[in-house]
Amino acid sequence: MASSEHSNAANAARTPLRLAIAGIGLVGQRHADAIAQVSDTTLCAVVDPSDAGKAVAERLGVPWFDDLQGMIVAQAPDGIILSTPTKLHVEQGAVCLDAGIPVLIEKPLADDLGAARTLVERAEQANVALLVGHHRRHNPLIRKAHEHIKRGTIGAVRAVQATCWFYKPDSYFDAAPWRKQVGAGPISVNLVHDIDLLRHLCGEILSVQAQAAPSARGYENEDVAAALLRFENGAIGTITVSDSIVAPWSWEMTAHEYPIYPTTSQSAYQIGGSQGSLSVPDLTLWSHNECRDWWTPISATSVPRDTSDPLINQMAHFAAVIRGEEAPLVSGREGLRSLAVVDAIQKSAKSNALVHLEEADGTGICRGKSTSQLKKTIETNAKIAK
Ligand SMILES: NC(=O)c1ccc[n+]([C@@H]2O[C@H](COP(=O)([O-])OP(=O)(O)OC[C@H]3O[C@@H](n4cnc5c(N)ncnc54)[C@H](O)[C@@H]3O)[C@@H](O)[C@H]2O)c1
C-alpha cells in the first residue's frame, strides 16, 4: 500500500485541506467524488462558467465562480485541480503558480509542448508543486507491474505491444465540441496515458516513427494511429490507438477502473522480456516451466494485487504533496516527458519521418546522455538479455 493510501485513514483528525476544482465536466466531477472520499480534504469551490457547471456547484453545495482568479482571491484554496479543456491548462496553470498554489493539472499537460515546458520551468523556479493527472500510475496494479519489472521477474524488457482501441459515440463529441477540434484527438487525449505508463514501466523513449489516418467522421483530428517506439534500454515497442474501432483491447475496458466502461477479461499491454512476459492490466506472468525453450511447456501465473481507486489515491497523494509529506509521483516534468513523446508521434505522423525525442523537445529526455553512452547502455542491456 502506498503512503498516500495510508494517509486517508491516518490523517482523519487533521484540519482538512481546502481544494478547488476548475472545470467540473466529465472528469472534474470524478475529482469532486475523489475529494469526498479522502478524509483530510474538502471541496471549497468550483470554477466553471457554464450553466451546467453552476448547477453542479449547487448540487455539491459549494461556492461557484466563473473565473479562476476571482475564486483564488475569494477562497485562497490550499490546492487547485484543473480539469478544464486542455487548451486552457497552461494559462490557468500559470494563474495558480503565480498565486503560489499547488496545482494538479489534468492530462495532457498542454496542447503545446513549448508552452508546457515554460509552465513546468515556472513551477520549478517558483518551487510550487505541479502534478499531472496521469492517475493510472496510482493504480495498485501498475505498482505491482512496476515492482516485478524492476525486480527482473521477466528479465530484460525487449519489446512491448500496447493497444488502445475503443469506439467513442458521436454524442461524446457533440457534448463538448472542443473534443472534435485540433489537439483533442486520441493521440493527445488517450495515447498520452498509455505512453506515460510505458515510460514508467519500460523506460525512456528515444525515438518514434508513426502513421495516422484522418477522422472518418470528419473531425479535425486523426481517429487511428500507430507508432514504433525505441526505448533507451534497447527495447522496441509498438502502440496503436483509435477512438473509432469497436474492440475490447484498451486500458479503459480491461483495468476495471471506472464502472462507466464495460469490463472484459482481455488485456491492453504485452511486455516481453528475456525471462518471461507480463500482460497488463490482467497481470498474467508467462514463463517456461523448466528452461527457456519454445519447445518446453509455458505456463501462466496470476500476480496477486490490491484494488483501490487510482483517482482517490491520486487525490490523497496530492494532499500529501501539499502537506510536504510526499514528492510528486507524476511531476510537471514527468508530464512534460510524456507530452514530448506524444508530440513526437504527431510530428512523425505528419512528416512520415523518424523523430528523435531530443531533437523534438529539448527537455533532456535522455538526461544528457551522449550517443556513445546510449549505445553502451543498449549493448549492456543486450548482454543482460542473453
Ligand atoms: N484523467 C483522465 O482519465 C481524464 C479523463 C477525461 C478527461 N481528461 C482531461 O480532463 C480535461 C477535461 O476533460 P473533460 O472530458 O472532463 O471535459 P469537459 O468538457 O467534460 O469538462 C470541461 C469543463 O471545463 C469547463 N470550462 C470551460 N472553460 C472554463 C474556464 N475558463 N474555467 C473553468 N472551467 C471552464 C467547461 O464548462 C466544462 O464543464 C481534458 O484535459 C481531458 O484531456 C482526463
The ligand as an SDF file (V2000), in Angstrom:
LIG
                    3D

 44 48  0  0  0  0  0  0  0  0999 V2000
   -7.5340   11.5450  -16.2690 N   0  0  0  0  0  0  0  0  0  0  0  0
   -8.4460   11.0880  -17.1300 C   0  0  0  0  0  0  0  0  0  0  0  0
   -8.6700    9.8770  -17.2390 O   0  0  0  0  0  0  0  0  0  0  0  0
   -9.2330   12.0690  -17.9580 C   0  0  0  0  0  0  0  0  0  0  0  0
  -10.4790   11.6760  -18.4590 C   0  0  0  0  0  0  0  0  0  0  0  0
  -11.1940   12.6130  -19.2190 C   0  0  0  0  0  0  0  0  0  0  0  0
  -10.6450   13.8530  -19.4980 C   0  0  0  0  0  0  0  0  0  0  0  0
   -9.4130   14.1740  -19.0120 N   0  0  0  0  0  0  0  0  0  0  0  0
   -8.8290   15.5080  -19.2730 C   0  0  0  0  0  0  0  0  0  0  0  0
   -9.5310   16.4300  -18.4620 O   0  0  0  0  0  0  0  0  0  0  0  0
   -9.7250   17.6610  -19.1630 C   0  0  0  0  0  0  0  0  0  0  0  0
  -11.2280   17.9370  -19.2590 C   0  0  0  0  0  0  0  0  0  0  0  0
  -11.8310   16.9040  -19.9930 O   0  0  0  0  0  0  0  0  0  0  0  0
  -13.4090   16.5820  -19.8370 P   0  0  0  0  0  0  0  0  0  0  0  0
  -13.6760   15.4480  -20.7510 O   0  0  0  0  0  0  0  0  0  0  0  0
  -13.7590   16.4600  -18.3960 O   0  0  0  0  0  0  0  0  0  0  0  0
  -14.0220   17.9100  -20.4500 O   0  0  0  0  0  0  0  0  0  0  0  0
  -15.4930   18.5130  -20.2510 P   0  0  0  0  0  0  0  0  0  0  0  0
  -15.7710   19.3130  -21.4650 O   0  0  0  0  0  0  0  0  0  0  0  0
  -16.4390   17.4290  -19.8620 O   0  0  0  0  0  0  0  0  0  0  0  0
  -15.3030   19.4660  -18.9750 O   0  0  0  0  0  0  0  0  0  0  0  0
  -14.5680   20.6640  -19.0400 C   0  0  0  0  0  0  0  0  0  0  0  0
  -15.2720   21.6820  -18.1750 C   0  0  0  0  0  0  0  0  0  0  0  0
  -14.4700   22.8770  -18.1350 O   0  0  0  0  0  0  0  0  0  0  0  0
  -15.3720   23.9830  -18.1440 C   0  0  0  0  0  0  0  0  0  0  0  0
  -14.6750   25.2050  -18.5450 N   0  0  0  0  0  0  0  0  0  0  0  0
  -14.5440   25.7430  -19.7820 C   0  0  0  0  0  0  0  0  0  0  0  0
  -13.8630   26.8990  -19.7190 N   0  0  0  0  0  0  0  0  0  0  0  0
  -13.5590   27.0870  -18.4170 C   0  0  0  0  0  0  0  0  0  0  0  0
  -12.8620   28.1050  -17.7020 C   0  0  0  0  0  0  0  0  0  0  0  0
  -12.3260   29.1560  -18.3310 N   0  0  0  0  0  0  0  0  0  0  0  0
  -12.7190   27.9780  -16.3610 N   0  0  0  0  0  0  0  0  0  0  0  0
  -13.2500   26.9180  -15.7110 C   0  0  0  0  0  0  0  0  0  0  0  0
  -13.9460   25.9380  -16.3210 N   0  0  0  0  0  0  0  0  0  0  0  0
  -14.0780   26.0110  -17.6570 C   0  0  0  0  0  0  0  0  0  0  0  0
  -16.4780   23.5460  -19.0960 C   0  0  0  0  0  0  0  0  0  0  0  0
  -17.6500   24.3120  -18.8960 O   0  0  0  0  0  0  0  0  0  0  0  0
  -16.6510   22.0930  -18.7120 C   0  0  0  0  0  0  0  0  0  0  0  0
  -17.6220   21.9220  -17.6940 O   0  0  0  0  0  0  0  0  0  0  0  0
   -9.0370   17.4820  -20.5190 C   0  0  0  0  0  0  0  0  0  0  0  0
   -7.7330   17.9970  -20.4330 O   0  0  0  0  0  0  0  0  0  0  0  0
   -9.0140   15.9760  -20.7090 C   0  0  0  0  0  0  0  0  0  0  0  0
   -7.9530   15.5460  -21.5310 O   0  0  0  0  0  0  0  0  0  0  0  0
   -8.7120   13.3220  -18.2350 C   0  0  0  0  0  0  0  0  0  0  0  0
  1  2  1  0
  2  3  2  0
  2  4  1  0
  4  5  1  0
  4 44  2  0
  5  6  2  0
  6  7  1  0
  7  8  2  0
  8  9  1  0
  8 44  1  0
  9 10  1  0
  9 42  1  0
 10 11  1  0
 11 12  1  0
 11 40  1  0
 12 13  1  0
 13 14  1  0
 14 15  2  0
 14 16  1  0
 14 17  1  0
 17 18  1  0
 18 19  2  0
 18 20  1  0
 18 21  1  0
 21 22  1  0
 22 23  1  0
 23 24  1  0
 23 38  1  0
 24 25  1  0
 25 26  1  0
 25 36  1  0
 26 27  1  0
 26 35  1  0
 27 28  2  0
 28 29  1  0
 29 30  1  0
 29 35  2  0
 30 31  1  0
 30 32  2  0
 32 33  1  0
 33 34  2  0
 34 35  1  0
 36 37  1  0
 36 38  1  0
 38 39  1  0
 40 41  1  0
 40 42  1  0
 42 43  1  0
M  CHG  2   8   1  16  -1
M  END
$$$$
